[in-house]
Amino acid sequence: MKAALIGPDNELLYEDRRATDRERGPDAVAEGILGFAAELRDHGAHKFGAAPEAVGVAVPGIVDDANGVAVYSANIGWRDLPLRALLQERLGAGLPVALGHDVRTGGLAEGRIGAGDGVDRFLFVPLGTGIAGAIGIDGRVEPGAHGSAGEIGHITVRPQDGPECRCGQRGCLEMLASAAAVGRAWAAASGDATMTAADCAEAVGAGDPAALAVWHDAVDALAAGLVTALTLLDPRTLIVGGGLAEAGDLLFVPLREAVRERVTFQQLPTIVPAALGDAAGCLGAGLLAWDLLSAEVSSR
């Protein structure tokens, strides 16, 4: 979990992070979020002499932004969690709380103040524990009719021989091309269970044949999923972030080529790395909070 106090000019005033501890179950994760938010509120009041004016929270899975409900998360295990109401109860009923999807929130930040600034249509895809997407349209991010727009991590790219996914399908993109998937594949190939995606990237840079095979397989799957997404969405810019994107040209050079080889009639988007790094989620949550305050002022 990452948290921050953010000023009206999007300045990161204070940052903190801690483990999600999802192995303890969804109720423990929810309690961790509530406690973390309360600590951050108290820290802001102590350090700056005034409590925060609003709260923005971003969580994974399917999110009902309008009603403030975390509907479902395969990775955490919760269903229909009324997170906004729980936060208001813990922090004080008068404090406005905005709830958003973690990737769409990061995409909002990348679109307004990051790599998508000034771009009318973009797709933001972070490659981390899982894979999802944020569909950017003229400065906003499209949530979809049911809060699940952009879930490209569950596009099936290897339906016959791909690994089973927690969503119930086989061969989902995030099971093959996320940072977590690359880490698992390299751990198996190297025989060292402690290996991660970063270790695989280091071995690729050193020319290790086994690492190159793992990397090529992930890039191939990623390109297949991205071409499906760009065929449907026609973005002008494709922004790739998350832990795997930290590999830089080791990822982007073969990825751009793999996507180019697959497109036929589609317009090839500009493929760029995310600009905000792992601060995107916190900055996006801050934007949600400031937008909420602006909407309240406008309605008066």
C-alpha positions as CSV (number, residue, x, y, z in Angstrom):
1,M,0.0,0.0,0.0
2,K,1.3,3.5,-0.9
3,A,0.0,6.6,0.6
4,A,0.7,10.3,0.4
5,L,-0.4,13.8,1.5
6,I,-0.8,15.9,-1.7
7,G,-1.1,19.6,-2.1
8,P,-3.4,21.5,-4.5
9,D,-0.6,21.8,-7.0
10,N,-0.1,18.0,-7.0
11,E,3.0,18.3,-4.8
12,L,3.9,15.2,-2.8
13,L,4.1,16.6,0.7
14,Y,4.6,13.3,2.5
15,E,4.8,9.6,1.4
16,D,4.6,6.3,3.2
17,R,4.1,2.7,2.3
18,R,3.6,-0.7,3.9
19,A,2.8,-4.3,3.0
20,T,-0.8,-5.1,2.0
21,D,-0.6,-8.4,3.9
22,R,-3.2,-9.9,1.6
23,E,-2.3,-13.4,2.8
24,R,-4.2,-12.5,6.0
25,G,-7.4,-12.2,4.1
26,P,-9.6,-9.5,2.7
27,D,-10.9,-8.2,6.0
28,A,-7.4,-7.7,7.3
29,V,-6.5,-5.7,4.1
30,A,-9.6,-3.5,4.5
31,E,-8.7,-2.8,8.1
32,G,-5.1,-2.0,7.1
33,I,-6.4,0.6,4.6
34,L,-8.6,2.2,7.2
35,G,-5.8,2.3,9.8
36,F,-3.3,3.7,7.3
37,A,-5.7,6.4,6.2
38,A,-6.3,7.4,9.8
39,E,-2.6,7.6,10.5
40,L,-2.0,9.7,7.4
41,R,-4.8,12.1,8.5
42,D,-3.3,12.5,11.9
43,H,0.2,13.0,10.5
44,G,-1.1,15.8,8.2
45,A,-2.8,17.5,11.1
46,H,0.3,17.3,13.2
47,K,2.8,18.3,10.6
48,F,0.8,21.0,8.7
49,G,-1.5,22.2,11.4
50,A,-4.6,21.3,9.5
51,A,-6.2,18.0,8.7
52,P,-6.6,16.9,5.0
53,E,-9.7,18.4,3.3
54,A,-10.6,15.2,1.3
55,V,-9.5,11.7,0.8
56,G,-8.9,9.8,-2.5
57,V,-8.4,6.0,-2.4
58,A,-7.6,3.7,-5.3
59,V,-8.0,-0.1,-5.0
60,P,-7.7,-3.0,-7.5
61,G,-10.4,-5.1,-9.1
62,I,-13.9,-4.0,-10.1
63,V,-14.9,-0.7,-8.5
64,D,-18.2,1.1,-8.3
65,D,-16.9,4.6,-8.2
66,A,-20.3,6.3,-7.9
67,N,-21.4,4.3,-4.9
68,G,-18.0,3.9,-3.3
69,V,-17.9,0.1,-3.3
70,A,-15.0,-2.2,-4.0
71,V,-17.1,-4.8,-5.9
72,Y,-14.5,-7.5,-6.5
73,S,-10.8,-8.2,-6.5
74,A,-9.4,-11.6,-7.5
75,N,-6.0,-10.8,-6.0
76,I,-7.3,-9.6,-2.6
77,G,-10.5,-11.6,-2.4
78,W,-13.1,-9.0,-1.3
79,R,-16.6,-8.6,-2.7
80,D,-19.0,-5.7,-2.3
81,L,-16.8,-3.9,0.3
82,P,-18.4,-0.4,1.1
83,L,-15.0,1.2,1.4
84,R,-16.1,4.8,1.1
85,A,-18.7,4.4,3.9
86,L,-16.1,2.6,6.1
87,L,-13.5,5.3,5.5
88,Q,-16.1,8.1,6.4
89,E,-17.0,6.2,9.5
90,R,-13.3,5.9,10.6
91,L,-12.2,9.3,9.5
92,G,-15.2,11.4,10.2
93,A,-18.5,11.7,8.4
94,G,-17.8,15.2,7.2
95,L,-14.7,14.3,5.3
96,P,-15.3,13.8,1.5
97,V,-14.0,10.4,0.2
98,A,-13.5,9.5,-3.4
99,L,-13.0,5.9,-4.4
100,G,-11.4,4.8,-7.6
101,H,-9.8,1.9,-9.4
102,D,-6.1,1.7,-8.9
103,V,-5.1,1.5,-12.6
104,R,-7.7,4.0,-13.8
105,T,-6.5,6.4,-11.0
106,G,-2.9,6.0,-12.1
107,G,-4.0,6.5,-15.7
108,L,-5.8,9.7,-14.6
109,A,-2.5,11.1,-13.2
110,E,-0.5,10.0,-16.3
111,G,-3.1,11.6,-18.5
112,R,-3.2,14.9,-16.8
113,I,0.3,15.4,-15.5
114,G,2.4,12.6,-16.9
115,A,3.2,10.9,-20.2
116,G,-0.4,11.5,-21.6
117,D,-0.5,15.2,-20.9
118,G,-2.0,16.8,-23.9
119,V,-3.0,13.5,-25.6
120,D,-6.6,13.2,-26.5
121,R,-6.8,9.4,-26.5
122,F,-4.4,7.1,-24.6
123,L,-4.3,3.7,-23.0
124,F,-2.3,3.3,-19.8
125,V,-1.1,-0.3,-19.1
126,P,0.9,-0.9,-15.9
127,L,2.7,-4.3,-15.7
128,G,2.9,-5.2,-12.0
129,T,1.4,-8.0,-9.9
130,G,-1.3,-8.1,-12.5
131,I,-2.2,-6.2,-15.7
132,A,-5.1,-3.8,-16.3
133,G,-5.6,-0.7,-18.4
134,A,-6.9,2.8,-18.2
135,I,-8.7,4.2,-21.2
136,G,-8.0,8.0,-21.4
137,I,-10.4,10.3,-23.3
138,D,-10.0,14.0,-23.3
139,G,-8.6,14.3,-19.8
140,R,-10.8,11.7,-18.1
141,V,-10.7,8.0,-17.7
142,E,-13.5,5.8,-18.9
143,P,-14.8,3.5,-16.1
144,G,-17.3,1.5,-18.3
145,A,-20.9,0.7,-17.6
146,H,-20.1,-1.6,-14.7
147,G,-16.8,-0.3,-13.4
148,S,-14.6,-2.8,-15.3
149,A,-13.5,-1.0,-18.4
150,G,-9.8,-1.6,-19.3
151,E,-9.4,-5.0,-17.6
152,I,-7.1,-6.2,-20.5
153,G,-5.2,-8.4,-18.1
154,H,-8.0,-10.9,-18.6
155,I,-7.8,-10.9,-22.4
156,T,-7.1,-14.6,-23.3
157,V,-3.9,-14.8,-25.3
158,R,-3.0,-18.5,-24.8
159,P,-6.3,-20.3,-24.5
160,Q,-5.0,-23.8,-25.2
161,D,-1.8,-24.1,-23.2
162,G,-1.7,-21.0,-21.0
163,P,-1.7,-21.2,-17.2
164,E,-5.0,-21.1,-15.2
165,C,-5.9,-17.7,-13.9
166,R,-7.7,-16.9,-10.7
167,C,-10.5,-15.4,-12.7
168,G,-11.4,-18.9,-14.0
169,Q,-10.0,-18.6,-17.5
170,R,-6.8,-20.1,-19.0
171,G,-4.1,-18.1,-20.7
172,C,-5.0,-14.6,-19.5
173,L,-2.5,-11.9,-20.4
174,E,-1.6,-11.1,-16.8
175,M,-0.6,-14.7,-16.1
176,L,2.0,-14.5,-18.9
177,A,3.3,-10.9,-19.1
178,S,2.9,-9.2,-15.7
179,A,6.0,-8.6,-13.6
180,A,4.8,-11.3,-11.3
181,A,4.4,-13.8,-14.2
182,V,7.9,-13.0,-15.5
183,G,9.3,-13.5,-12.0
184,R,7.5,-16.9,-11.7
185,A,8.7,-18.0,-15.1
186,W,12.3,-17.0,-14.4
187,A,12.3,-18.6,-11.0
188,A,11.2,-21.9,-12.7
189,A,13.7,-21.6,-15.5
190,S,16.6,-20.7,-13.3
191,G,15.8,-23.2,-10.5
192,D,15.9,-20.4,-7.9
193,A,12.6,-19.7,-6.3
194,T,13.8,-16.3,-5.1
195,M,14.2,-14.9,-8.6
196,T,12.1,-11.9,-9.7
197,A,11.3,-10.1,-12.9
198,A,14.1,-7.6,-12.1
199,D,16.5,-10.5,-11.9
200,C,15.3,-11.8,-15.2
201,A,15.8,-8.4,-16.8
202,E,19.4,-8.4,-15.4
203,A,20.0,-11.8,-16.9
204,V,18.6,-10.7,-20.2
205,G,21.0,-7.8,-20.2
206,A,23.8,-10.2,-19.7
207,G,22.7,-12.3,-22.6
208,D,21.5,-15.4,-20.7
209,P,19.7,-17.7,-23.2
210,A,17.2,-19.0,-20.7
211,A,16.3,-15.5,-19.5
212,L,16.0,-14.3,-23.1
213,A,13.5,-17.2,-23.8
214,V,11.4,-16.2,-20.8
215,W,11.6,-12.5,-21.8
216,H,10.7,-13.2,-25.4
217,D,7.7,-15.3,-24.4
218,A,6.4,-12.5,-22.1
219,V,6.9,-9.8,-24.7
220,D,5.1,-12.0,-27.3
221,A,2.1,-12.5,-25.1
222,L,2.1,-8.8,-24.2
223,A,2.1,-7.7,-27.8
224,A,-0.8,-10.0,-28.6
225,G,-2.9,-8.5,-25.8
226,L,-2.0,-5.0,-26.7
227,V,-2.9,-5.4,-30.3
228,T,-6.3,-6.6,-29.3
229,A,-6.7,-3.6,-27.1
230,L,-5.5,-1.1,-29.7
231,T,-7.8,-2.7,-32.3
232,L,-10.8,-2.0,-30.1
233,L,-9.7,1.4,-28.7
234,D,-7.5,3.0,-31.3
235,P,-5.4,5.1,-28.8
236,R,-3.0,7.7,-30.0
237,T,-0.5,6.9,-27.3
238,L,0.1,3.7,-25.4
239,I,1.7,4.3,-22.0
240,V,3.3,1.3,-20.4
241,G,4.2,1.5,-16.7
242,G,4.6,-0.8,-13.7
243,G,7.6,-2.7,-12.4
244,L,8.4,-4.4,-15.7
245,A,8.6,-1.1,-17.5
246,E,11.6,-0.2,-15.4
247,A,13.6,-2.5,-17.7
248,G,13.6,0.4,-20.2
249,D,14.8,-0.4,-23.7
250,L,15.1,-4.1,-22.8
251,L,11.3,-4.1,-22.8
252,F,10.4,-1.2,-25.1
253,V,12.6,-2.0,-28.1
254,P,11.3,-5.6,-28.6
255,L,7.7,-4.7,-27.6
256,R,7.5,-1.9,-30.2
257,E,8.7,-4.3,-32.8
258,A,6.4,-7.1,-31.7
259,V,3.4,-4.8,-31.8
260,R,4.4,-3.4,-35.2
261,E,4.7,-6.9,-36.7
262,R,1.2,-7.7,-35.6
263,V,-0.8,-4.7,-36.8
264,T,-2.4,-4.9,-40.2
265,F,-5.0,-2.2,-40.8
266,Q,-4.6,-0.6,-37.4
267,Q,-2.9,2.7,-36.8
268,L,0.3,2.1,-34.8
269,P,0.2,4.2,-31.6
270,T,3.2,5.8,-30.0
271,I,4.4,3.5,-27.3
272,V,6.1,5.3,-24.4
273,P,7.1,4.6,-20.8
274,A,5.0,6.0,-17.9
275,A,6.4,9.2,-16.5
276,L,5.3,9.1,-12.9
277,G,6.6,5.8,-11.8
278,D,5.0,4.2,-8.7
279,A,3.8,7.7,-7.6
280,A,1.0,7.6,-10.2
281,G,-1.5,5.9,-8.0
282,C,-1.0,8.4,-5.1
283,L,-1.1,11.4,-7.4
284,G,-4.2,10.1,-9.1
285,A,-5.9,9.5,-5.8
286,G,-5.0,13.1,-4.9
287,L,-6.6,14.3,-8.2
288,L,-9.8,12.3,-7.3
289,A,-9.9,14.1,-3.9
290,W,-9.3,17.5,-5.4
291,D,-11.9,16.9,-8.1
292,L,-14.4,15.9,-5.4
293,L,-13.7,19.2,-3.6
294,S,-14.0,21.2,-6.8
295,A,-17.4,19.5,-7.6
296,E,-18.7,20.4,-4.1
297,V,-17.7,24.0,-4.5
298,S,-19.3,24.2,-7.9
299,S,-22.6,22.7,-6.6
300,R,-23.0,25.3,-3.9
